[in-house]
Amino acid sequence: RALTAGQLAALGSRPELLYGEDCSGARAPYEALAQVLAKLFRENLADIIICDKFASECPGHEGDGPRQFIRVQTDPDILFETVHRGANTLASMDLITGKLQRIPMNLTIYIVGWVCRDVSPMNCQPKELLPGTHKKVAAGKAGSSSQTLHSSLQYIRANRPDIATLEHLIFKKNISIAITALQEMEGYSTSALLIDSRTFAVPMSRRHMYVLAIRTHILTA
């Protein structure tokens, strides 16, 4: 109800949100967005649908449960095996059809939370988080945290979604590598939000960062 008349008009002029997600996990951002749009519809403020263009997830050590969960709970057009598709890749294997599919572009919203295994305090053999300019990342020999972060930033650089949100544990390198890469792309306005889950009445303390990047021309318009 805090929206201005201009903001409401802008909502009404965008009937579809083209949505894509990498390192999807349980797809909590998708679920949250669906609930927001359902509330807008119930209150007769806007009728907007999500076009669920793609998700991606790697199987864990315990098996393929995460990808099975995604397919049961949601219905993305494409389910990629992993965000790490290479710098020049235009297509990747779709696990739903078993065929190569072009990677969707022109997204309204792109969400990613890269692998945390290498930098997790629970890992007895952590690996350093490296920027995409590092030779190990370029050669595909860095840890999975560095490779998935780099691949996510490559997607943003190549496809320029209107809004991108990068989510991870709060570490200085996580924040600096992501924001530095986004600023070097130009054309995005960025901010880093450091949030504890208990702020939102969740019965646990889990501190995460959310780097929000929005195309600057959209903000100025």
C-alpha positions, 0 to 999 in steps of 0.5 A, a space after each residue: 500500500 506504500 506504492 505510488 500511483 506511478 509505481 502501480 502503473 509501472 506494475 500494470 504495464 509489465 504483465 510478465 516477469 521472465 525469471 531465471 535461477 542458478 544454484 536453485 536449491 529449494 527455490 525459496 526466492 521463486 516461492 517468495 516472488 510467487 507469494 508477493 505477486 499473489 498478494 498483489 493480485 488478491 488486492 487488485 493492484 496488479 496481475 503479473 505472472 512469472 515465466 519460469 524460464 530455467 533453474 539449475 542444480 548440481 546433485 549433492 553427495 547424498 544423491 539427486 534429491 535437490 533436482 527431484 525436489 525442484 521438479 516436484 515443487 515447480 515447473 521450470 521450462 528448462 532444468 540445467 545440471 549446473 550453472 557452470 556452463 563455460 564462458 562461451 556456451 550458448 546452450 546446455 543440456 536440459 535434464 527434463 528433455 535430455 536435449 541441448 537447449 539455448 540458455 534463455 536471455 532477456 530476463 527480468 529477474 535473475 537469482 543465484 546463490 553460488 556453491 558455499 562448500 569451499 568457504 563454509 566453516 563446516 568444511 575441514 578442507 576449505 578452498 580460497 574464493 578466487 575472482 574470475 580473473 584468476 588463472 585457476 578459474 579461467 582454466 576450470 581448476 578452482 574450487 566449486 565456489 569460485 567456478 559457480 560464482 564466476 559462471 553466474 557473473 558471466 551470465 549477467 555480463 553476457 545477458 544483462 538481466 534487468 535485476 540480479 540478486 546474488 546471495 551467499 554467506 557473509 564473507 568479505 571476499 564474497 561481497 568484494 568479488 561480486 560487487 567489483 565484477 558488477 561495477 566493472 560491467 557498468 550499467 548496474 546500480 548495486 547494493 549489498 544487504 547483510 541480513 540475519 534470518 531471525 530479523 524475519 521471525 525465523 527461529 534460527 540465526 543465519 547471516 547471509 548477504 544479498 547483492 542486489 544489482 538493477 540496470 541503472 536506466 530502469 531506476 532513472 526511468 
